[in-house]
C-alpha cells in the first residue's frame, strides 16, 4: 500500500510576542500564527465570533420568492410537504422546517425517501403520492436542485415547489419551481456558499421571521448538528452557527437530543463538534441507512420526554445493528480485497450485503488499501453499487468511461453510485482497471502540520487545555495537527480486543501517553525501542476525576533523519533549533569512546542499529563531529556510509571547549525557554 508523505517545516515555531502579551498561551499562539493569525485583533475576531457574522437571508437568490409563496400557503391554509434527505443534514433540515411550519399552524407533512427503495433526491412517485394526499406546496431541503423533471410533474398535478438546497448545480438548467434557493446556483452573490442544507433551511426560517433572534434559540442545535455532520467549513457564519448550537446543546437540549446524549453517556460531558461527528451523527445516520428514518424524525420533533427516551434507545439499537452489519461486511470485504490484484480499483460484489451500509465499508476499504473502491450488492440480476475514490482519482469520469457496461451512474469525483447487471461485472472490472491504469491517481496528499514540537514543555496540560478556544473544529478549521520527530517508542500495548493501541513515547526525557485508534500492532510498522516520527492531535484526557495530557495519534513512521545526519557529518549549516534536541551529554561521549575501539564502517541508513545504547542517529553524528573537532576521532563520509576511527595516543581534552557543543547548548537553552 502507498504511504503518505509528511510535509514538515524544520524551523522553530513562530510565537508572536503580540499574542503572548495579550495572554495567549504559547502553544495556542504558535498554532494561530501557523494559520495566519498573528495579530491579536484578528485572533480575537476569529476565536470569539458573534451574531454579527450572520448574513441577511434575503441576500440568497430566490429567497424573496420563497418567502412570498410560503406565506401565501400559510394564509390560505394549504397542506405543505417538507421533502428532505435521509442523511443527518437532510433529517435536521426536515425537522427544523417541519417544526417551524407546524408552530405557525400549517398542516405540514415531512417526507424523506427510503434510501434503498427510492434513493437520493426528489422522485416522481413521491411527488404523485404527496399530490394525492392533498399537498399543494412541496418545499425541498438538502435536495432538489437537479429535480427538473420532478418539478414539471408537480406543476402538472397542480402542486408548487420551493426548492432549497446547497449542492452544486452541475452546469445544468435550474428546475422551473416557484423559487429556488441555493447559495451555489448561478448569479447568487450570498457571501457564504458553504451553508449546509440545514443552514439554508435555517436562513429560510429567519427570512420568514424577519430576524434570527427567535430562530437561533429554537433551532440553533439542529443547524449545528447538520452543519458538522455534512462537513461544511467551520469558518465565518458557519462557525458562529455551530458555536451557538453546541452551547445550546450543552445548556438546554431539546427532549430528543437530551435523551440521545443520555443514552450515549455524553450528557454530562463537554459537547464539541467531535461529540456531534462521532456520537450524535452516526446514530441519526443509522436510521436512514437501515430504512427507518422515521425514528430519527420523531426523536428530533417530539416534545415528550418519555417518548424521547424510548426513541433514543431505539436509535442507539439501530446504530449497534449498523455497526454489526458494517463490521461483518468489512471483515468479508477486506479479506477478499487482499486477494485481488494490486494496483487496480477494488470491485467487490455480494448478494448478502446491506445496501444502506456498503458505502461506509467502501470508504473504510479505500482508506485502508489506498485504492478506489466499488462495492456492489446484487438483488437478482441487478446490482446497486457505492463507489469511493482515493488519491484524487476522478470516479465520475471513470464511470462515464465505463458507461457502456453500466445501467446507470451518478455522483461526483470522490463518491458515486451505479447500477449494473450481473453479467457485466467482469467487463466492468476490466474496463475500470484499464481506465485507472491509463489515468492513475494523483500522489497522495502530504500530511500537513501546524508545527513540529521539539520543546516538550509546549505540551503542558495548560497549553493543551487552551486549544479548546479553537473549537468548534472541523472542515477549514481542523483540530491542531502536530508532529514530533526522532522520539523513542517506549511501549506498545494493544487495547480494545487488539483493534487499537496505547503507546508511550519519549522526547527530551519527557514521556507522553498516546492512543492510536483503528491500528493493530502488526499494522503499526515499528517496534518498541525504535526511533519514530509521530503525527498527533494533543488533547486533555479526563479519567476518574484526573486530567492528563494524551496524544491522539494520526500516523507513525520510522524516523527518517538520514539527510540531517549527512548535513551534520559534512559540517553543513544545520538549524540550531533542529539539532538542539540532540545536544550530547557527557555520558554520551563516554559511551561512544568505549564503543569506538577500532575503525568502523557505518551504513548511514542504519545508524540507529549501530548506535551504542540505542542513541539517536543525529545525536551519534553530533557526538562524532564534536570529537573530530577536538582531535579524538577521524571521520570520512562516503556516499552511503561513514568511516569512523579513534585517534591513537591523543591527549586528554576538555570537550566543553568545542565550538559546536557550545552552540548546541546555547540553542538548547533557548528552545527550553520557549
N, C-alpha and C positions, 0 to 999 in steps of 0.2 A: 504494500500500500504506500501511496505517496505520503511524504511528511511535510508539514507546513514549515516554511521559513520563518525565522524570527527577525523582526526589524528592531534592533536595539540601538539607542543613542548612547554611545560610550563617552559621556561627558557628565559633569556634575549637574544635578538638578538645579533649575532656576528657582530661587525662593525670594520673590520680590520684597525688598525692605518695606515698601509702602504697605503691603498686605500684613506683614509682621507687626508694623506699628499700629495697625487698626485692630490687632488682637487675633488675627487668623493664625491658627496653629501651623507649624512648618509643613507638615505633610499636606494639609488642605491647600495651603498657599502654593506649594510646588505643583499640585495637580491642577489648580485653577490656572496657574501660569502656563502649564503644558497645554491647556485648552484655550490659550489666548486671552485669559482674563487676568491681566497684571495690574489693572487699575482698581483701587478699592470701590469706586463708584460703580464701575461695570460689574464687578463681582457681586456687589450688594444687590444690584438690579436683577441679576440672574438668579441668585440664591433666594431672594425674598420677593419674588414676583407676586403681584397682586391683581385685583379685578380690572385694573387699567389695561391689562393685557387682552381683555376680551374685545373683539371687534364687533361693529354694528352688524347684526344678522342680515339687515336689508342690503348689505354690500354683496351678498350672494346673488348671482344672476338667477332670475326667476322667482326669488323669494316673495316679491310683491304679488305675483300672480298666485302663488301657492297659498299665501295668507288670505287673499280675496276669495278663492274657491272654497277653502276650508271654513271660513267664517260664514259663507253662504250655506254650506251644509249644516252648520250649527243652527243658523236662523230658521232653516226650513225643516229641521228635524229629520234629516236624511240618515239612513243607515250607512255607516262608513266602515271599511275594512282597512286594517294596517297589515300590509303584506311584507314579511321580513325574510330573514335567512336563518339557517339552523346553527350558525356558529355563535360565539359569545357576543360579538359585535352586533349581529343580527337580532339575537334574543334580547339584549339590553335595549336596542333601538326600538324593537316592537313593544316591549313593556313600557318604556318611557312614554312613547306617543299614545299607546292604548290607555294607560292610566290617566294621562292628561286629558284626553278627549272624554273619557268617562266622567272625570271630575267636572267637566263642563256640561254634563248631561247628554252627551252624544251616545247614541246606540252604536257601539264600536265593537267590531269583530276582529280579533287578532288571527292572522293566518301565517303559518310557517310551513313550507312544503316539506314532505317527507324526504329525507336525504337519499334513501335507497330507491323508492318508487318514483319520485318526481325529479330529484336532482336539484341543482342550484338554479335560482332565479325565478322570474315570473313564467308560468306556463299556461297555455291556452285552456286546458281543462279546469285549472283552478279559477281562472277568470270567469269561465262559464258557470262554474259551481257557485261562486260568490254572487254573480248576477242573479242566479236562480234563487238565492236566499234574500233577495231584495236589496242588495248593496248598490248604492248609486255613486259612490266615490271610493276608489281604491287609492290609498297612499302607500307607496313603497318606501321601505327603509333599508339601507345597506344593499340594495339591488335595484334593477330596473333600467339602468342606463342603456342597456342593449335590447330592451323589450320593444322593438319596433313593431313586430307582427302582433304581439300581445296587446299593445296599446290600440292598434287598429281593430282588433277583435272586441276589446272592451267598448270602444266607441260605437261599433255596430250593434252592440247589445244595450246601448243607452247608458253605459257606465263611464264616468270620467276617471281620469288617472292624474294624480300628482306624484311625480317621481322624485324621491330624494335618495341620493346615492353618493359614493365617494370614490368609485372605481374609475379607471381610465375609460375614455370613450372609444379608444382604438381607431380614431380617424374616421369612424363611420357616421352616418346620419344620427341625429338625436330623435328619439321617439316623439311622435306627434301627440303629446299629452297636454293637459290644461296648463301644467307648469312642470319644469324640470329644474331641480336644484342639485347641483353637483359642482364642488369647487374646481374640478378638473375639466369641466366642459369648456369648449372654446369661448373666448371673449368674457370669461369670468375673471374679474380682477381682485377677487377676495384675497386678502394678504396671507391667509393660512390654507394652502392647498392640501395640507396634511391632516385635515379633520378625519376622524373615523366616521363610520356610518352613524354611530350613536352621537358623534359630535354634530353632524348635520341635523339629526333629529332634535338634538338639544337646541340648536340655533333656530330651528323652525318653531319650537315652543316659545323661545324667547321673543321671536318676531310676533307670534300670536298674542303674547302677553304685553308686548311693548317695552319689556325690560327683562334683565336677567336676575333681578333682585329676589323675586319669589321663586324663580325656577331653580337657582343654584341649591338652596337648602332642601328642595324637594327631590331633585333628580341629579345632583352632583355625583352621588355614589354610582349610579348607573353609567353616567358619562365617563367616569374614571375607569370603571371595570372594562367597558367596551374598548376604550382607547388603548389601555395597556394590553389587553388580550389580542388586539389586532395589530400590535407592534407599530403604532404610529409614533412619529418623532415627539419626544417629550421636551419640547422647547416652546417658548412663547406662550400662545394661547393654550395649547395642549398641556404644557407644564402646569399652568395655573389650574386648569380644569381637574387634572389628576391630583394635584396637591390638595385642592379643596375637597375633592371627593374622598380621598384617603382619610383626611381629617374627620369627615362626616362619618365614614365607616367606623373609625376609632371611637368617636364620641356618641353617635346616635344612629346605629344601623337600622334599616327597615327590618320588619319581623323576619322576612325570608333570609336576609343576609346575616342577621344575628343568629338565626338557627343554624345556618350553614357554617358560620365561623365557630359556633359552639361545637357542632358535630365534628369539625376538623381539629378541635383543640387549639384554635387560633384566636379566640375571642379576647383573652386576657393578655395577648402578646402585642408587640408593636406591629401595626399594619402598614406595610410598604407595598410598592409596586411588585416586589418579589412575592408577597403574600397573594396578590391578585394573580400573577402569572403562573405560580406553581401550586397554589392551594385552591383558590376560587374558580379560576378559569377552566382548569381541567375537569372539574366536577360539573360545571354548567355545560361545557362542551360534550361531556359524556352523554347527556340526554339526547342531543342532536345526532351523535354518532350511532346511537343504538335505537334511533327512531322513536324516541319518547320525549320530544321537545316540550310537550305539554306539561311535563313535570317541572321543568325549569321555568316555564312561563308562569304557571300557577304559584310557584315559590316566590318569584320576584313581585308578583302582583298582589299576593294575599296580605291582608291586614290582621289576620287571626294568628295568634302565637301558637296555638295547638296545631293548627293546620300546617304552619310553617315548620314546626318540629318534625311532623310526620313526613312532609315533602323533602326536607333536608336529609333525613335518614334515607329516604328512597333514592335521592340523587347520589348520595355517597355510595349506596349499594350499586347503583348503575355504574359509578366510576370504578368500583372494585371489579365489576364484571368486565368493564372496558379494559382495565389493566390486565386481567387474566387473559382475555382474548388477545390483547396486544402481545403479551409475553409468549403465549402459545404460538402465535403467528411468527414472532421474531425468532424463537428457538428453531422452528422448522425452516424458515426462510434463510436465516444466517448460515445454518448447516449446508443448505443447498447452494447458497451463494459461494461458499468456499470451494465447491467442486466445479464451478463454472470457469470457463476460460478467462484468464486475466486480460486486462486492457480493453474490455468492451462493456457496454452497459449491462446491468443486471436485468434480465427479463424473467420473472418468476410467475408461475400460474398455479391455481388450485381451484377445486370445486367446493372447498370447505371453508375458506377464509371468510370472515365477516366483512361485508362491503364497507361498512362505516368505519372500520379500524385500519384497513390496509394502508391508508395514507400516512398514518403515524409510523407504521412499520417501515414504509418506504423511505420516510425521512431518516429514521434511525439507520437503515441499511446504507443509504447514500453517504451519511456522515462517517459510518464505521469503515466502509470499504472504499470511500473516496471515489465513487463511481455514480453516474446517473442510474436511477433505479426505477423500474416499472413493475408494479405488482398487479396482476390481473385475476379477478375472481370470475369463474365461469358459472353460469346458470343455464344448463343445457348446452346448446351450440354457440351461445352468445356470451361474450365476456366484457366486463367493465373494468378498466384499469385506472390506478392512481400512479402518477409519474412525478418524480422529484429529481431535480438537477443536482449537479455538483461541479465546482470549479469553473463556473461561468459558462458551462455548456448550455446552448440555447435549445431547450426542449421543444418549444413551439415550432421552430424551424425544422428540427429533426423529424417531428411528427408529420409536418407538412411534406417533407421529402419522402415519407413512407405512406402517404395518404392512400395510395392505390391498394394497399392491403388492409386498410382500416375502414370501418363503417362510419366512424366519425371521431372527431377530437376537438379539444378546446383548451384554453388556458393561456399561459404566458411562458416566458423564458425559463422560469425557475420551477414552476409547478403546473401540471396539466392533467387532463383526464382523456380517456379514449374508450371507444367501443370497438370490438373486433370479433370476428368469427373464429371458432376453434381451429378450423382447417388452415387458417392463415398465420398461425403463431410462428411456425418455423420460418416462413418467408419474412415475417415482420422482424424476428430476431436477427436474421441475416442482414436485412435492409438497414436496421438502425445501427448494427455493428459497423457496416460499411460506411455509413454516414459519419459515425463517431470517429472512425479511423481516418477519414478524409477531412474531418473538421474537429480536430482534437480540442479538448477543454483547455481553457487558459491555465497558466500556472496558478497554483493555489495561492490565495491572498495571504500575505505575510501577517503573522501575529504582530499587532501594534501595541506599544506600551506607553502609559503616561510617563513613567520614569523607571529607571533602574536603581534599585536600592543597594548602596554599598555601606551605608551607615545604619546599623540595626536600631539605633535609638529613634529613627524616623517611625519605626513600627511599634511605638509605645501604645498602651491602651488608650490614653487620652487623645493621641493623634488620630488613631483609627476611629474612635468614637465620634470625633469631629467630622468625619467624612459623611455622616448621616445628613449633614446640611446639603449635600448634593442631591438627596432624594427629592422627587422620585427619579429613579434611574431606569433607563431602558433605551429604546432606539434614539439615536442622536444625542444621548446623554448617558453613556454606558457607565456601569459601575467601574471605578478605577481599576485598571489592569496594570499590575506592576510585575517586575521580574527581579530575580537575583541570579547572578552568575557565579559559578565556581563555589557552590556551597556543598558541604559534606552531607550525604544522605545517611543519617544515623540509624533509622529504623523503618521498617515496612510491616504493617500489621493489617491483614485482611479483616474486614468487618462486613456486616450485612450479608451473611452467608457467602462471603467471598466476592460479592459484586462491587464493593467499594474498598478503599484503602485509607488507613490512617498512617501518616508519615511524620517523621521528625527530621528536621534539617538544622544545620549549624552554620551561622555566618558570624565571623569575627567573635567567637566564643559565646555568642547568644544562640540559644536553642529555641526553635519555633515548632509548634504543633500544627499539622496540616491535615486537611481532609480532601480526598480525591474521589469524587463520585463517578460511578459507571466506568471504573477501571480496575482490572484484576492485576494480581502480582505478575502474571505471565505477560500481560499487555503493557506493563509499565516500561519494560525495556532497559531498566537499570537495576542494580542490586545494592543492598546495604553496604556502606563503605565507599561507594562511588562518589566522584565529584560530579555534580549535576548543575544544570541551569533550571530554574523554577519559574514558571509563569503562574500568577495567582492574583486573587482579589482578597485584600485584607478585610477581616470582619471581627466583630466582638462576639464571642461565644458566651451565651448565658446558660449556665448549668448549675442547678441546685443552689441558686442564690449567689453564685460566684461568677464574675466576669473575667474573661481571659482573651488573649489575642489568639486568633486562629486564621490560618491562611487557607483560603478555598482555592485549591489547585485547578488550573485550566490546562496546563501542559507541562511535561517534563522531558528533558533530553540530556544526554551525556554532555558534560561540559566541553565546549568547543573553544579552546583558548590557544590552539597551536599557533595561530597568526600572532597573538600577543607575545607568546614565548619567543618566536623568531625576532620580533621587534626588540625585545629585551636583550637577547643574545647578540644582536647586531649593533647594539648601542644606539638604536634609533630613538627618536623622541617618543616617549610614551606618556600619556596623560598621568600626571602625579596622582590625580584623584582615582584613576583606574588602578594604578599599581599600589597605592597606599594600603588597600585592603589586604595585600600580601606582604606587607613590610616584615622582613625577617626578625626573629628574636634571637637572643644569644644561644638558646638551646638548639635552634635550627642549624646554626653554623657548626656547633659541636657534633650534631648528628651527621651532617654531611662530611665533616672532616674524618670521622670514624668510618664512614661508608665508602668514601672515595680513596681507597688504599692503593689502587693501581689504575692505569689508564682504562677508560671505559668508553665504548661507543653506544650512544643512547638514541634510539629512534624517536624523532620529535613527536610523532603522533601517538607514542606510547609512553610518554614521560610519566604519566600517572602510575603506570605499572612498575616503573623502575625507581620512582622517588622513594627515599627512605622514610619509614614511619608514616606512610600514607600522606606525605607532604603534597600540597597542591603544585602542579607543574610550573605555574608562574612564580610561586614562591621559591621553588628549587632554582629556577633560572636567575632570579634576583640574587639569591644567595651566591650562586656561582659567579655572577658578574661582579659582585662586591669582593669576593675572594680573589677574582682575577685582578681587579683594580689594586688590591693590596698585596699582589705577588704570591698568593698561596696556591693558585691553580692556573693551568694553561687551558684555553678553550679554542676549539676550531670548529666553526659551523659549516657544515656541508648542506647539500640540498635537502636531504631527508633525515639527517642525523647530526648529533653533536658529539664531538670527541672531547672528553674532559680528562685531565691528568693532573695529579698533585705535583707540586714543585718540591723536589727533594732538597733537603738541607736548608729550607727557608727559615729565616729568623722569626721569632715570635712578634706578632704585630697587634696593634690596637685597632680593631675593626671600627670602633666608634669614630675614627678619623676619616672613614670613607665618605667621599662627597656624595655618592649615590645614596648611601644609608642615611646621611644627614637629611638629604632632600626628601626621602621617603618618610622619615619620622616627622618632618615638618608638615608634609601633606597629610599624614595620618592624624596629627593633632587637629588640623583644620577640618578634616572630614568629621571627626568625632565631635567637634564643636558645632557642627551643623552648617 
